[in-house]
Amino acid sequence: MSKFSTFDFSGKKALIRVDFNVPIKDGKITDDTRIKAALPTIQKVLTEGGSVILMSHWGRPVKDMEKKPELTKADFSLSRIVDHLAALLGIEVQFADDCLGAEASEKAAALQPGQVLLLENLRYYKEEEKGDADFAEKLAGYGDIYINDAFGTAHRAHASTAVIAQFFDTPAKMFGLLMEGEVTAAQKVLSQSEQPFTAIIGGAKVSDKILIIENLLEKATDIIIGGGMAYTFYKALGGDIGSSLCEDDRLDMAKALLEKAKAKGVNIHLPVDSLIADKFAPDAQTKEADNMHIEAGWMGLDIGTKAIEDFKHIVSNSRTILWNGPMGVFEMEAFQKGTKAIAEAVVAATEKGAFSLVGGGDSVAAVNKFGFADKVSYVSTGGGALLEFFEGKVLPGIAAIQ
Ligand code: AMP
């Protein structure tokens, strides 16, 4: 049993780091997934007789206000979340206009069991991102216990995500339910994976995914490479890729990676064909082509029919699946077939008993778009944090608690 599930929260003031960095347009929250993801942790503390002090960042106020003087603090305020959070929790949510100072400490001190206080955006202070210990100590003073439930910022050594933990004794600091779920799922894939373990890596750029692929060479049996990044590999192999996406400064690296995989006995699967288009647009003319022979002026925007069949076969035989990055420009209907087919294959493998983890920005958007989010084993909320975890890095937010 985890520390969080067995902890007695009665009479305790829980200082919880959440990730409420939700998209807001014209004052309206357009996607509240991150807020909803934190609710089980908050509700458990409240129903067991504790009170909750929530802290989060929103955007990058200091940096953005420096760049754009027309922006004000109000453009980054967490006050815009209060009503929505109150509606989701079904209780009043108090708010402190400044995460430091008299108002915050008085409201925190007066908090009664069952009550919730949200602190204003931590990143109004540059000390947050700098990981300033004095700033962290002041925040720590509000709570009896510290709970980190912000997996999305676990890769940052910020004051509220990592540094703060030193001001709590070991029994008084723990992961929340979201963080526990994320860490358990990620560790299950990386450290206790049942084989065959297939990693599906897609998206635009090889340079973004190189470290994750290198680390997965130590763990995975099969690595599927799709999306725009596949063309850099084809060019490295001497193919004609037309005007497909390519990082010319990564050709040697791509080649070296293929050789390294071969030496290690890891199967790298590149898409043999593509759906190519005469322009980057939803109404482009399209046809299929072998990836070694894409005509000049045409670009690969999705994997082709043969690649879909190959990849489906590999996925269906897998016992562990990690999926990061789409197979094509799935935002346009004309180029979503490959990503959708892979999503279906991951769902089918999961139904047969495989453990599947989908994470990292656009693949999450893809499973949500196709309605498969509840049909895979775990959908991660952490983009950069999940990537860094699979790159083999120690995440400060996890290390500070463990
Ligand atoms: P990433 O953030 O690196 O996972 O990349 C995701 C983005 O890659 C999405 O916006 C896709 O539209 C884009 N993408 C995927 N395949 C291609 C492709 N063949 N050509 C251009 N962009 C692509």
Boltz pocket constraint, residues with backbone or C-beta under 6 A from the ligand:
constraints:
  - pocket:
      binder: B
      contacts: [[A, 202], [A, 203], [A, 204], [A, 205], [A, 208], [A, 226], [A, 227], [A, 228], [A, 229], [A, 245], [A, 300], [A, 301], [A, 302], [A, 324], [A, 325], [A, 326], [A, 327], [A, 328], [A, 329], [A, 330], [A, 331], [A, 360], [A, 361], [A, 362], [A, 363]]
      max_distance: 6.0
